[in-house]
Amino acid sequence: MEKHPIGELMENTMSKIREMVDVNTVVGSPIATQDGITLIPVSRVSFGFAAGGSDFQTKNGKENQTNPFGGGSGAGVKIEPVSFLVIRDGNVRVLSANTDAQTTVEKLIDAVPDIIDKVKEILPNKKDEDSEVEV
């Protein structure tokens, strides 16, 4: 069976989207600073895609002749920074780029690193007499 032009149209559009959006778009390349900090950007990628077309009959068309085809396609890509992984002295921390947390869960996730830091400050950094684990 002969390949229909709409299939080729869709394949071309999808290949262009693949060129724009790859894994390096979601997790970016590391950025090293002079003071030994490494930043890795993390982004959210959304895209939409649509294609359509139609075969047209002509007045003077012959019975076994293929009809002319007209079609089009389009796509939109949205890349939104979500956070940065901050690596310093072997420690990794997530720095949120979302200043307006939408839901309670997002607010809680954004607050976890700060809560852990505050708990570490409160707890003594000594070995407990009954335990071998350092806090």
Sequence and secondary structure as in RCSB ss.txt:
>XXXX:A:sequence
MEKHPIGELMENTMSKIREMVDVNTVVGSPIATQDGITLIPVSRVSFGFAAGGSDFQTKNGKENQTNPFGGGSGA
GVKIEPVSFLVIRDGNVRVLSANTDAQTTVEKLIDAVPDIIDKVKEILPNKKDEDSEVEV
>XXXX:A:secstr
    HHHHHHHHHHHHHHHH  HHHHB   EE TTS EEEEEEEEEEEEEEEEEE   TT  TTS   EEEEEEE
EEEEEEEEEEEEETTEEEEEE  SS  SHHHHHHHHHHHHHHHHHHHS SSB TT   B 
